[in-house]
Amino acid sequence: MDKQYRFATREDIPLILKFIHDLAHFENLENEVTATPELLEDWLFARKTAEVIFAIDSQGNEVGFALFFHNFSTFLGKGGIYLEDLFVIPEYRKLGYGKFLLQTLANIALERKCGRLELSCLDWNTNAINFYTKLGSKVMDDWTTYRFTGESLENLAKL
């Protein structure tokens, strides 16, 4: 059995949370994680605002995950997929699982008639940057990400 994937179900919430914590540890952002099983149940499954797929090895083990959601391009006039997180367990890296997850997302995007697949990458993660550009992604040099969260989000809502 070659690489496989599957969509997450409610029963996978503990596994999703484990992957989130593993990713946060890799990115040195453990203190940023506030996700709980209840939040994941609500947002991933009750509200269906995002989806998760797992990469499965030949023994049936989940060795990577991708969390994504739909966005919309006004210029294209159609939806796209935004990859929020991609993580492969360290001992499975460089075995093609990251590429497999991205290929799977590209196929999902095409099946759903999406116009693009987008993602962000930390500027210090040169391995990921090289990986994405090697696969043909285009760096959007003229765009800067801005974020409102916590107090800044609350203050904006009060203006």
C-alpha positions, 0 to 999 in steps of 0.5 A, a space after each residue: 500500500 502506497 501513501 494514502 489520505 483520509 479526511 478527519 472525523 470527530 473521533 480524530 479530534 485528539 489526534 488533530 490537537 496532537 498535530 497542532 501541538 507538535 506543529 506549535 512546538 516545531 514553530 516555537 509557538 507552544 504558548 500560542 495554542 488555545 485550541 481545545 477539543 471543544 473548540 475543534 468540535 465546534 469549528 471543524 465539525 459543527 460549523 464546518 469552517 475548516 477541514 483536515 486530511 491526514 497522510 497515512 503510511 503503509 501501516 495505516 498510521 497518520 504521519 502528517 496532516 493538513 488543515 485547510 479552508 475555502 476562501 474566495 477570490 474576487 478577481 477570479 470570481 471563484 473560491 480557493 483553498 487556503 492551507 492553514 497548516 501542514 505538518 509531517 512527523 519528523 521521522 517521516 519528513 523527506 519521504 514524500 508525505 508533505 508533497 503528497 498532502 499538497 498534491 492531494 490538496 491540489 486535486 481537491 481544489 481542482 475537483 471543487 473547481 477552485 481557482 487557487 491554493 494558497 498558504 503562508 510560511 514563516 520567513 525563517 523556515 527555509 526548508 519549507 520555503 525551498 520545498 514550496 518553491 521547488 514545487 512551483 509556488 509563487 512568492 507574493 513579494 508585494 503582499 504583507 499579512 496583517 492580523 487583528 487578534 485578541 485586544 486589537 480585534 476587540 478594539 477594532 470592533 469598538 471603533 
